[in-house]
Amino acid sequence: MAMHLSHLHEIVRHGEFSLRFVATDGEVVHLPRCVCSSFYSRGSTMNVKLCESGEVRKINRVTIVEVNGEEVYL
């Protein structure tokens, strides 16, 4: 099953999730446990906080390829 990118906010606002995205170097990065710390609905980015380290990463939403094991498409 796949999910459209426009439904991403519905998933991430409910707590912990896993995420895969494509980094600027082309590598697919897996974040197994994270929470959304901010989501800019008019922008193209979101900030996620990694549960294990507490690190916060800014992610361009169009680079997200999977959330909670479900493929994301544009």
C-alpha positions in Angstrom: 0.0 0.0 0.0 1.2 3.5 -0.7 0.4 7.0 0.7 0.3 10.3 -1.1 2.7 12.9 0.3 -0.2 15.2 1.1 -1.3 12.8 3.8 2.0 12.9 5.6 0.9 15.3 8.3 -1.9 12.9 9.4 0.7 10.3 10.2 3.4 12.3 11.8 1.2 14.3 14.2 0.3 11.1 16.1 3.6 10.5 17.8 6.5 8.2 17.0 7.1 7.0 13.5 9.8 5.6 11.2 11.0 7.5 8.1 13.2 6.9 5.0 14.3 9.8 2.9 16.9 10.5 0.2 19.8 12.7 1.4 21.5 15.2 -0.9 24.2 12.7 -1.7 21.6 10.2 -3.0 21.9 7.9 0.0 18.6 6.6 1.5 18.6 7.4 5.2 16.5 5.4 7.6 15.3 7.0 10.9 13.7 4.1 12.8 12.2 6.1 15.7 11.4 9.8 15.5 8.8 12.4 16.2 7.8 15.5 14.3 8.9 18.6 16.1 7.6 21.1 13.5 5.7 20.9 10.2 5.5 23.9 7.9 2.3 23.4 5.9 3.1 26.2 3.5 6.8 25.3 3.2 8.5 22.2 2.0 10.3 21.0 5.1 9.6 19.4 8.4 11.8 19.0 11.5 12.0 15.6 13.1 13.6 14.7 16.4 15.3 11.3 16.7 14.1 9.5 19.8 17.4 7.8 20.6 19.8 10.8 20.3 17.5 13.8 20.6 19.1 15.2 17.4 16.7 17.4 15.3 16.9 17.1 11.5 15.3 19.3 8.9 14.0 17.2 6.0 12.6 18.3 2.7 9.3 16.5 2.4 9.6 15.7 -1.3 12.6 13.5 -0.4 10.6 11.2 1.9 10.1 7.8 0.3 8.6 5.8 3.2 6.8 6.4 6.5 6.1 3.5 8.9 7.0 1.0 6.2 4.5 2.5 3.8 5.8 3.9 0.4 5.2 7.6 -0.1 4.5 9.0 -3.6 4.2 12.6 -4.9 
